[in-house]
Every structure is written in C-alpha cells, then in structure tokens.
Amino acid sequence: MTKLRRGLLAACGLVAFAALSTAHADEDKALAHARQLLKKVILVDGHNDLPWAIRTDKKAPGDVAAYDLNGTVTGQTDLKRLDKGGVGAQFWSVYIPGEIGTGFARTQLEQIDIARRMIERYPKLQFASSVADIRAAHREGRIASLMGMEGGHAIENSLGALRAYYDLGVRYMTLTHNVNLDWADSAAKPAEHGGLTKFGEDVVLEMNKVGMLVDLSHVSDGTMDDALRVSKAPVIFSHSSARAICDVPRNVPDSILKRLPENGGVVMVTFVAGFIDPEVAKIQVPAMAELSRRTQGKSVEEAEQIAEEVMGKLKLPKTSIAKVADHIEHIRKVAGVKHIGLGGDYDGNSDWPVGLEDVSSYPSLFAELIRRGWSDEDLTLLAGENVLRALAKAEDVSRQLNKK
C-alpha cells in the first residue's frame, strides 16, 4: 500500500471518527439538556402498575415492606430509577382485573390499601389529592403520589361506591378495562351498548361533581364519543397513543383527537411496544385478546399464570424511542401541544422500546424530542402542565357543580 493511499485512508477514518464524535456530542448535549429541564419542571406520569406488581410478586405477594423500593427491584420501578428519570408526580394505578367476575369491591379496596401503605412507607413519596398538593410536593423535592382506578367494574354499579373511592384518594377512573360493563363498552370486546348507557352518563356526571378525572383509555370509540359529549370537565387518556400511527382499538382515533381542544382533555402517550409499533402489534394484540378470553372468571392467581404462559412465549421485534416520539408529534399536530402528556404504563407490561425500559428512561425520550426541535416551553407542557391544567379544571368544575 502506498503512503498516499495510507494517508487517504487515515484521513477518511479521521473524518468518520470526527462525524461520529460530533453525533455523540450532539446526543450527549440533548440528553444533558433533558435532564436539566426535568429537574425544573413537574413530570407527571399518568399510569404505573406498581401496586399490582407488589400484589403479585412471587417472593412475597402483597408484602409492601418486602418489595423494597430502596433497592433495585425485578420490575421497572424503584426510588432510584424514579429519581434518575426525573419523575415529579405519579398516578399509581390501583388496577383490578374485570375478568375475575366477582369480588370487585374487596379487591379494589385491597389495591388501594397496598398503594396507600406503599406511599406512606417512603419519605420520598408524598400522598397527593390535588394540584396544590402536587406543586407542594415538588417544591419539597418529593414525588407526588396519586391513585387512578383502572376499570369502572370496581364501583359495582354504585355511585355511592364511586364517591367512597374518591374519598380514599382516587383521582381518576378508567371507565372500562378489558370487559364491557352494564353501562359502558370496552375497546376489547364487541359493543353491547353503543357507548354509555343512561347510567353510564350518570357515572360521568358524578365524577365531574366529585372532581374525579374521566379516563378514556381502554374504552370503545362509542364510549369516548359519549363521554366527551356528556363530561363538563376535561377527560384524560391515562395511557394511550395515536391510532393513525398504530391501528389498535386501545389507541385514540383522529376524530376524537380533534375534539380535545374544545373539551380541554389530554392524551398521555403510552410506551407499550404493542400500542406504538404496528409490527409489534401484529403479534402482541392478538395475544392480549387471547389472555383476556382465557382469564375470564379465573382467580387472580390463575390469571397471572395464564399471563405468563401467553405473553412469555411471544417473540417480538424491537422498537424504538423514535416511535413513541412519532405518536407524540402526531397528537400535537392533530389536537395541539396543550393536549398531550405521558403515561408509560410501567409494571403493567414487559415489552418496551429500546431505551425506554424503565422509569429512569424519561430523559432519553425528552432528548429525542429536543433533537427534533421541541422548545422547553412545549416540553414543559408535555411533561406535566397539560394534565395539571386538566386536573385543576376538574377541581373547578366540581366546586361549581357543588354550589348548586
């Protein structure tokens, strides 16, 4: 090899190395920017299933103390990773499966108990039930902790039960999970009512009256449509993405996104691989349908075993943070930047985009958006100010309705 050729190859290598170094520098700069931003703003996540993970932990089921959040747990959530992720407020899902068929109220109370004891155990967490509480917790460097019920089956057709859950600290209720109710249709089953029944409308109005956010993740399009028509307060989707990008029933169609500005509602984008990437959805969504079918009428323990069998055998393609960012940008384009938030759904699933595997990962998503040109102002809205505005409006609507 001639000296000239060696020199040319060396020069090319230096150019490639310089380009690679510049790319890494830009990436590091965006990530550093994201971390600094998340130290200042309030990052509110709409949905984390940690209480259910504690309940179903194999080593010590339901033992809040044994599931030590000060250590590194087997799931996706612990205190160190929450801190690294910049999480400022968390809606802890007090999910119970609708498929168990009976014992809803008892199981729901047990889940609320687990969540409350978990929050009380750790000084880093601070129980919150209002926007004022969230902002106060953030000033003190603590993680504001609220509760969200996942599935209206837990009220057992009782508005009195709904009010009691609010008094226990529940601040949103997902109208359905994966089963239809006597008063509302789920996205996971063929419609029985065409949306909400008259009693379903009464549930929404009672939620407005007490100040509980109406959550439309998991519901059918008809239920979305009826809830938007009836609700006097903003609605949320605590963990859903854009159907135009990933066509699954769990996601929000553009026809609904276009109505959010009038309502003031917020879609909190989820990170679940099967809801953001069509290639993953082809495999994961049918498995979820099978899981729902096979767990009908089963005990919690039996349902968990079936879930391990069905979901554990799946071989899914990898997906990326960029896919999540695509959903966020689509919702911004259709509904506007004031109507987007984040609802990771950690500890409720096991398949995530590369780089978004646990609650420490939020800075990586913000870095991706920073590289796409997002301003700090818009990122602050996405992080939490949009959902705080929606909750504040729900509180205001409640005060107005209770004056009558």
Steps between C-alpha positions, in 0.01 A plus 500: 500500500642837404557779750245710311234234525573443868475873552167519320358212703622657820341830404170329420514323834558828679206659320273208591622507858443877517146460364427224749642706785287797396189281493578368849568853622163619365330201660671562833410870481132419440497247785668746738244762397216256567631413846539864595148579380349211699662633816295818463163390361244260646501174306160337558458141385142384455524129567731265691386154615745460788224421758397199289864394463526501879179299534616233257868489596608135507732527801263684736158566344342822628783569748574872465804482729655201322467672162775742595492809279829617649672213320499398133183298451424247228237727347536837331448733797704583808598823675846534348367457148209737563754762609723434200198532271404838644149387597328771703150359532357153439148370463534153653250268334290306749401260224283194556412257218143505376534139393481365858124556483429542873651661807580825324448734795706290740787465252486871422524593868796266539679671211432844644637373831820376333547833323434706814739290712765519229476879486507532879807276531741717300576864590591567134133440410230743612129423485321756283137558410507841328704723273602702805631182666701411189666840482574494873663157474714618211622800699611260772682271257255215549299295249131587519304175508139477383281199424309408188245216479516292183152378425151612601408142587641583846206727588257206451238735348501719812548877500544475876799271448640747247480782756662279764793423271547872443509553876775237520711704259414372152533787251417332172300199392548321169138437403571145378792263482482192277138402566169668421302629795126525553540867410802539267673326210868405503740515205582132557151355442221531243277794591185425700368852565645716222696693763357615833155415632295756694659372822841530334427866434403536867837350598684759290297786648557372854873486429477861387317588820757347738800616293620162369654501152321291236761269342423365153790261447367149429149616402324457165469783249132528589584543868762762412243685292230491769737598781623802306141602434391463864801604707510856631869464592806402294549130437833320490640192332738386775698262275408501130666593172397601146298256292605669176854372560420167667154375410385322815169560684687611816629811322320828433361572151551840339126567514527502881833685507341785307241546777748531785563876467132574562491264800844590637598135524843336486633181336783361714707301252588146604829323428364145468664351191180340370317834505767709326646274231276325242751217455493421871122544513451226240633252754421654839140616456360154405686357801336760726160404360575134570608591852177689566294209368681230698501690830124560501365383837842391626654591835776759515759227552372294206490808280863579580607147402312526171659839434849353546416216264346714226728804506820315593510304175478803271793594279465868422703726272687788662360850483643842581460824692448667162168315464373647827613846388308449174179443699563810710558712193192365324279586797657847516422546129135391527395610851760764584794517739272575796337158477788255537663336802677178599368175645771237477304202644810366674458179700185434300683347204834345416577616144646848449684702238878470519612775736163532676516186711422650842413819689855632475456546123295819469805723431578289193153569356533872572844498335345349186243781491768763564690369198177539302487867591255507790517812715530495878156662517337219304693233689380650829140466383561140394677412824212588726350845471232380258365233733533734801286750312241229428494391865472862617205550266336182635542638852342828391208324329440301820485820706255656257272195488492473879383860535168407344 
